[in-house]
Amino acid sequence: MLQTTTTPNFGAGNLSGSFALGSTEDVTSVKGLIVGTFAFDGANKYTAIADIVGVPNAAIPANATFTGTTATNEDGAGVIDGGNENFVTNGTFILAIDGDGTFEPFLYVAVKQ
């Protein structure tokens, strides 16, 4: 994740706007993949619409809408929903890892729209 050459000073305001999200490819055709959109409000909250593709009995229904919170550190690292979903951002891209393994696949990439 490219950051500035000086010490970054990120905060909630740096994570704002709409992002398109996708997960890593499901090469085994067992766990599917996730696609969706996230709208961050710049004040540590988001709303999202997501779909799991390729899993007939997915835990997330089609076009699931949900909300949550984030916390962003000065270095661009942070957490989603106060827990094990870790991310790093430069304000344009977000790389997120599902640290507790609740949702698979574990790596998600979001790009600002």
C-alpha positions in Angstrom: 0.0 0.0 0.0 1.7 3.2 -1.1 1.8 5.9 1.5 3.4 9.3 1.5 7.2 9.6 2.1 6.5 11.6 5.2 4.8 10.2 8.3 1.1 9.8 7.3 -1.5 11.4 9.5 -4.7 9.5 8.7 -8.0 9.8 10.5 -11.7 9.1 10.1 -12.0 11.8 7.5 -9.5 10.1 5.2 -11.9 7.2 4.9 -14.9 8.7 3.2 -16.8 8.2 0.0 -18.0 5.2 -2.0 -15.8 2.1 -2.5 -16.3 -0.9 -4.7 -15.2 -4.1 -2.9 -14.3 -7.6 -4.2 -12.7 -10.6 -2.5 -10.0 -13.0 -3.7 -11.0 -15.5 -6.4 -12.6 -18.7 -5.3 -10.4 -21.1 -7.2 -11.9 -24.2 -5.5 -15.5 -23.1 -6.3 -16.4 -24.0 -2.7 -16.5 -20.7 -0.7 -17.6 -18.2 -3.4 -16.5 -14.6 -3.5 -17.9 -11.4 -2.2 -18.7 -8.2 -4.2 -20.3 -5.1 -2.9 -20.2 -1.3 -2.4 -19.3 0.5 0.8 -20.1 4.1 1.6 -17.9 5.6 4.4 -19.1 8.8 6.0 -15.7 10.2 7.1 -16.8 9.8 10.8 -16.0 6.1 11.4 -19.3 4.7 10.1 -20.2 2.9 6.9 -23.2 1.4 5.0 -22.8 -1.4 2.5 -24.6 -3.7 0.1 -22.9 -7.0 -0.6 -23.5 -10.3 -2.5 -21.8 -13.7 -2.1 -21.3 -15.1 -5.6 -21.2 -18.9 -6.3 -22.3 -20.3 -3.0 -25.9 -21.6 -3.0 -26.4 -21.7 0.8 -24.5 -18.5 1.7 -24.7 -17.0 5.1 -25.2 -13.6 3.6 -28.4 -13.2 1.5 -28.4 -11.6 -1.9 -28.1 -7.8 -1.8 -27.5 -7.8 2.0 -27.5 -4.3 3.4 -25.6 -3.6 6.6 -23.9 -0.9 8.6 -20.9 -0.7 10.9 -18.0 1.3 12.3 -14.3 1.7 11.6 -11.3 3.0 13.4 -8.4 4.4 11.5 -4.9 4.9 12.9 -2.5 7.7 11.9 -0.5 5.2 9.8 -3.5 4.2 7.7 -4.1 0.9 9.5 -7.4 0.2 11.2 -10.2 -2.1 12.2 -13.7 -2.7 11.0 -16.6 -3.2 13.5 -14.2 -2.9 16.4 -12.6 -6.3 16.0 -10.8 -8.8 13.9 -11.4 -7.3 10.5 -8.1 -5.4 9.9 -7.4 -3.0 7.0 -4.9 -0.6 5.7 -5.7 2.4 3.4 -4.2 5.3 1.6 -7.6 6.9 1.2 -8.0 5.5 -2.4 -7.5 1.8 -1.8 -8.5 -0.4 1.1 -6.9 -3.9 1.7 -8.9 -5.7 4.4 -8.2 -9.1 6.1 -10.8 -11.1 7.9 -8.7 -11.9 10.9 -11.2 -14.1 12.8 -12.1 -16.3 9.8 -15.8 -15.6 10.1 -16.1 -14.8 6.4 -14.2 -16.3 3.6 -12.3 -15.6 1.5 -10.0 -13.7 3.9 -8.6 -10.9 1.7 -10.8 -8.1 0.3 -9.8 -5.2 -1.9 -11.8 -2.0 -2.2 -11.2 0.9 -4.6 -12.7 4.4 -4.2 -15.2 5.3 -6.9 
